Amino acid sequence: IMFSSKTPVEVVETLRSLGSPEACIEDLLETNPHTLPDLTSAIEKIQLVQESLRKDLETFAARAAALGSNDAYISKHEYLKLLETRKKLMQQVEYREKLYEIRSKHEAWLKA
């Protein structure tokens, strides 16, 4: 088996088709000891695939966390509606702060 000319996906498929990793390595070393450099190359390619998959998983996990859960999704319409609601709530907060400021000034004026 020549792994050097195969893509990482082909390497993984070939190894899977041969059964367990231990049996595959034993067969290779017994029948073709000269394939050790190719086996090393295959292992390196598998590690590259594994690293790539790990990075993808981290990316997806980060996206899911950013959304709040794995199945969180809102439409553009819902998002705009939420923004409008937030804007109205902020206006209410500002209004109450101004009202409190006016009341405080009025009470201070009455006491003076």
Secondary structure, DSSP 8 states (H G I E B T S, - for coil): ---TTS-HHHHHHHHHHT-SHHHHHHHHHHH-GGGHHHHHHHHHHHHHHHHHHHHHHHHHHHHHHHHTSTT----HHHHHHHHHHHHHHHHHHHHHHHHHHHHHHHHHHHH-
